[in-house]
Every structure is written in structure tokens, then in C-alpha cells.
Amino acid sequence: MTEIVDPKLFGLPSATCIEKQGKNAYAIVIRRKSRIIMKDGRNILAKAEKIRAECPGARISVQTTAPVCSKTRAFLMENGIPVDTSENQG
């Protein structure tokens, strides 16, 4: 039960893909082949903070098909953002 959410509701760029995955649970979806590095992690955290500003207490996760740098994965987990790297998304 996922639905696509308009990122403009959260003040995010229209290229950002957000899925609502249940009550007060959102996933930032990243579909690409190149590795997600720390710079991307900081951008993901900024997007998550904007979502949390609009929906206090929201659970944010990241779904991606790209490999994620171990430091970036740890950084996101420290900030309460779990990372799912499923290969079968799309």
C-alpha cells in the first residue's frame, strides 16, 4: 500500500520521489546506478527534515537500487533514517 506523494507539499524539488507507506511513514525513493555517497546522505537528511517539519513524528526511510557507502548508511541510521537497498524496485 504505497502511494506517490507530491514533493511540493513538503517544499522539495519536483524531481524528488516520495512514497507514503502507511500512516505517517514516508520513503524517499532513489532510482539510479551510481553509488550514494556522503554528499547525497546530507541531501537526504535535509529532505527528511523538511518532511518532518510538515509532518511531526513522521518515519522516514530511503529506498534505493544503488549501492550505499557504509559511512553514509551509518550517518543516515544515526539520524533515524533506515536504508533499504532492494534490487527489485522499479
CORVEN-V506185 format. One record per backbone hydrogen bond with DSSP energy under -0.5 kcal/mol. CO is the residue of the C=O (numbers start at 1). NH is the residue of the N-H. Records with the same first field share a line. If there is no record, write none. Layout:
BEGIN
CO=NH, NH
END
This chain:
BEGIN
3=20
5=18
6=9
7=10, 12
8=11
13=16
16=18
17=29
18=5
19=21, 27
20=3
22=25
24=59
25=21, 22
26=61
27=19, 29
28=63
29=17, 31
30=32, 65
33=67
35=37
36=69
37=41
38=42
39=43
40=44
41=45
42=46
43=47
44=48
45=49
46=50
47=51
48=52
49=53
50=54
51=55
55=58
58=60
59=26
60=82
61=28
62=84
63=30
67=36
69=73
70=74
71=75
72=76
73=77
74=78
75=79
76=81
77=80
80=82
82=62
83=85
84=64
86=89
END
